[in-house]
Amino acid sequence: MEQTQTGVLQGQKSAWNLLEKLGEGDAGEVYRVESVVDHFQAILKRPRRSVFTNEVRRQAEQIRLEGRTLTSLAALLTGLPGVHVPELLDQARPGTEFSDRYYIVITRAEGFDLAWLARACRLGLEPGSDEHLSAAENAFLNACIDKGRIPARILLAALSSLTSVFDTLHTAQFSLGNVDASGVIWNDVKPEHIFWNPRAGEITIIDWGNSRLLETGGASRDMRHTAADDLRQLIDEMGRFLEQAAPDLFSLLEWPSQPLTASLNETVAV
């Protein structure tokens, strides 16, 4: 993980200490931060500062949209037990929306992402990686490492939750600001974006910056995205993951090679 200089950013609700730069990419920079008031730790996303002005504006708008989308998703997913998305905690002050000074602060996902968990099961823990884990988390990890694999029930729970989320979101009617939507797609299905919380037995789905709103008819406004994108990514990304991390389960599920027109709940209900 990259280290970053210390600094304090004043949001609309709180001031935040920059603790550690976790990474950066096409969607901007990601930091671990801490509230100055109560020392609550969270995640901050902001545009990269070493890119062209147009790219800064694009990243800032994408980050702003992610924050607004997360607020809507929290309400849309209330009927699905055991499934969460990060909560929007704070954002930069008004007037920064299209600059490199814009950011959002969201809650950290509890637990372990599936890709990291699979590596730990295969290779064990890196020195020092368990320093901040609770006794329950350590016990869970050690049990997985001893078996050399993620328990099938956890993978099945994650897959079932994903398909339930898609069934709900792809046809959800809601408003995002002054825009009416007839659905939303995640558009970033990856095992590293799916966290399993062993203490609560729940999953958290992160990274909604690539999400797209759907209009009546089931396509995005630019006609480049539909709900089939989520299903295709689910088949491709999670299929590759299962084939490597849980080949027995991959075979048992008879994982399809292409998206199905029907819900995938039947596939993961084995």
C-alpha positions in Angstrom: 0.0 0.0 0.0 1.2 3.5 -0.8 1.8 6.0 1.9 0.7 9.6 1.6 1.5 12.8 3.4 -0.8 13.6 6.3 -3.5 16.2 5.7 -6.9 17.3 6.8 -9.9 17.7 4.4 -12.9 19.6 5.6 -16.2 18.1 4.4 -19.8 19.1 4.8 -20.2 17.1 8.0 -16.8 16.5 9.4 -13.0 17.0 9.0 -11.0 14.0 7.8 -7.4 13.0 8.3 -5.7 11.4 5.3 -4.0 8.3 6.7 -3.0 6.1 3.8 -3.3 6.0 0.1 -4.7 2.6 -0.8 -4.4 2.9 -4.6 -5.5 4.8 -7.7 -6.9 4.0 -11.1 -9.1 5.2 -13.9 -11.8 6.3 -11.4 -9.5 8.3 -9.2 -7.6 7.9 -5.9 -8.7 5.9 -2.8 -7.6 6.7 0.7 -8.1 5.4 4.2 -9.2 8.3 6.3 -10.2 9.1 9.9 -12.7 11.5 11.3 -11.0 14.2 13.3 -13.9 14.3 15.8 -14.5 10.6 16.7 -11.6 8.9 15.0 -14.0 6.8 12.9 -12.1 5.3 9.9 -13.6 5.3 6.4 -12.7 5.4 2.7 -12.2 8.6 0.7 -12.4 8.8 -3.1 -11.2 11.8 -5.1 -10.0 12.5 -8.6 -6.3 12.0 -9.4 -4.5 15.3 -9.4 -1.9 14.5 -12.1 -4.3 14.2 -15.0 -5.7 16.7 -17.6 -8.5 19.0 -16.7 -11.1 17.1 -18.7 -10.1 13.9 -17.0 -10.4 15.5 -13.6 -13.9 16.6 -14.4 -14.8 13.1 -15.6 -13.5 11.5 -12.5 -15.1 14.0 -10.2 -18.5 13.5 -11.9 -18.1 9.7 -11.7 -17.2 9.9 -8.0 -20.2 12.3 -7.4 -22.5 9.9 -9.2 -21.2 7.0 -7.1 -22.1 8.8 -3.9 -25.6 9.7 -5.1 -26.1 6.1 -6.4 -25.0 4.6 -3.0 -27.7 6.6 -1.2 -30.4 5.3 -3.6 -29.0 1.7 -3.4 -29.2 1.6 0.4 -33.0 2.3 0.1 -33.5 -0.1 -2.8 -31.8 -3.0 -1.0 -33.5 -2.7 2.4 -35.7 -5.8 1.6 -32.6 -8.0 0.9 -31.2 -9.3 4.2 -27.5 -9.9 4.4 -26.6 -7.6 1.5 -25.1 -4.1 1.9 -23.4 -1.4 -0.1 -21.1 1.3 1.5 -22.9 4.2 3.1 -22.2 7.8 2.0 -20.9 9.6 5.1 -19.7 12.9 3.8 -18.5 14.8 0.7 -16.6 17.9 -0.2 -18.1 21.3 0.2 -20.3 22.9 -2.5 -18.4 24.5 -5.4 -15.8 21.7 -5.7 -18.0 19.3 -7.7 -16.0 19.4 -11.0 -12.5 19.9 -9.6 -9.7 17.8 -8.1 -10.8 19.1 -4.7 -14.0 17.1 -4.8 -14.3 13.8 -2.8 -16.7 11.5 -1.1 -16.3 9.6 2.1 -17.9 6.2 2.5 -17.9 3.4 5.0 -15.4 0.7 4.8 -16.5 -2.8 3.9 -16.3 -5.2 6.8 -14.6 -8.5 6.3 -12.5 -9.8 3.4 -13.0 -9.5 -0.3 -13.3 -12.9 -2.1 -10.2 -12.5 -4.2 -8.0 -11.7 -1.1 -9.6 -14.5 0.8 -8.9 -17.1 -2.0 -5.2 -16.0 -2.1 -5.0 -16.3 1.7 -6.5 -19.8 1.6 -4.0 -20.8 -1.1 -0.8 -19.1 0.1 -1.4 -18.2 3.8 -1.3 -14.8 5.4 1.5 -12.3 4.7 3.5 -11.3 7.8 1.7 -8.5 9.7 -1.5 -8.8 7.7 -3.4 -10.1 10.7 -2.4 -7.4 13.2 -5.7 -5.5 13.1 -8.0 -8.5 12.9 -10.3 -9.6 15.7 -10.1 -13.0 17.4 -13.2 -14.1 15.5 -11.7 -13.0 12.1 -8.4 -14.7 12.9 -10.3 -17.9 13.8 -12.3 -17.8 10.5 -9.2 -17.1 8.4 -7.2 -19.9 10.0 -10.0 -22.4 9.5 -10.1 -21.4 5.8 -6.4 -21.7 5.4 -6.3 -25.1 7.1 -8.8 -26.3 4.6 -7.1 -24.5 1.7 -10.3 -23.1 0.3 -13.2 -20.8 0.9 -16.2 -22.8 2.3 -18.7 -23.5 -0.5 -21.6 -22.1 1.6 -19.9 -18.7 1.6 -19.5 -18.7 -2.2 -23.0 -19.9 -2.7 -24.3 -17.2 -0.3 -22.4 -14.5 -2.2 -23.6 -15.7 -5.6 -27.2 -16.0 -4.4 -27.0 -12.5 -3.0 -25.6 -11.1 -6.2 -28.4 -12.6 -8.3 -31.0 -11.3 -5.9 -29.4 -7.8 -6.0 -29.5 -7.9 -9.8 -33.1 -9.0 -9.8 -34.0 -6.1 -7.6 -31.9 -3.3 -9.2 -32.3 -4.1 -12.9 -36.0 -3.2 -12.8 -36.1 -0.7 -9.8 -38.0 2.5 -10.3 -36.4 5.4 -8.5 -35.1 9.0 -8.9 -31.5 10.1 -8.7 -31.6 13.9 -8.3 -33.8 15.1 -11.1 -33.3 12.0 -13.2 -35.9 9.2 -13.2 -34.4 5.7 -13.6 -36.0 2.3 -14.5 -33.1 0.3 -13.2 -29.4 0.4 -12.5 -26.6 -2.0 -13.3 -23.4 -2.4 -11.2 -21.2 -2.9 -14.3 -18.1 -3.8 -12.3 -18.6 -7.5 -11.2 -15.3 -8.7 -9.7 -14.5 -11.0 -6.7 -12.4 -8.2 -5.2 -15.4 -6.0 -5.1 -17.4 -8.5 -3.0 -16.7 -8.6 0.7 -17.7 -11.4 3.1 -18.2 -10.4 6.7 -17.6 -13.6 8.8 -18.9 -12.0 12.0 -22.3 -11.1 10.5 -22.5 -13.6 7.7 -23.2 -10.8 5.2 -21.8 -9.4 2.0 -21.0 -5.9 1.0 -20.7 -4.9 -2.7 -18.3 -2.0 -3.3 -17.1 0.1 -6.2 -20.3 1.5 -7.9 -18.4 4.2 -9.9 -19.1 2.4 -13.1 -22.8 1.9 -12.5 -25.2 3.0 -15.2 -28.8 4.1 -14.9 -31.3 2.3 -17.1 -34.2 4.0 -18.8 -37.6 2.6 -19.9 -36.8 -0.2 -22.3 -33.9 -1.5 -20.2 -30.9 0.4 -21.8 -28.8 3.3 -20.6 -29.4 6.7 -22.1 -26.4 6.3 -24.6 -27.8 2.8 -25.5 -24.4 1.2 -24.6 -25.4 -0.7 -21.5 -28.2 -3.1 -20.5 -28.9 -5.5 -17.6 -27.2 -8.2 -19.7 -23.8 -6.5 -19.0 -24.1 -7.5 -15.3 -25.0 -11.1 -16.2 -22.2 -11.4 -18.7 -19.7 -10.1 -16.1 -21.1 -12.4 -13.5 -20.7 -15.4 -15.8 -17.2 -14.3 -17.0 -15.6 -12.9 -13.8 -17.1 -15.1 -11.2 -16.8 -18.2 -13.5 -13.0 -17.6 -13.8 -12.8 -17.1 -10.1 -14.7 -20.2 -9.2 -12.8 -22.3 -11.7 -9.6 -21.4 -9.9 -10.7 -21.0 -6.2 -13.4 -23.7 -6.1 -13.1 -26.1 -9.0 -15.4 -28.7 -7.4 -18.1 -26.1 -6.9 -17.6 -24.8 -10.4 -18.2 -28.3 -11.8 -21.1 -29.0 -9.4 -22.9 -25.8 -10.5 -22.3 -26.6 -14.2 -21.4 -23.0 -14.6 -22.7 -21.6 -17.9 -20.4 -20.3 -20.5 -22.7 -17.5 -21.5 -25.4 -15.3 -19.8 -28.8 -16.9 -19.4 -32.0 -15.1 -20.2 -33.6 -16.3 -17.0 -32.5 -15.5 -13.5 -29.3 -17.2 -12.3 -30.8 -18.0 -8.9 -31.6 -21.5 -10.2 -28.0 -22.1 -11.1 -26.6 -21.2 -7.6 -29.3 -22.9 -5.7 -27.7 -26.3 -6.0 
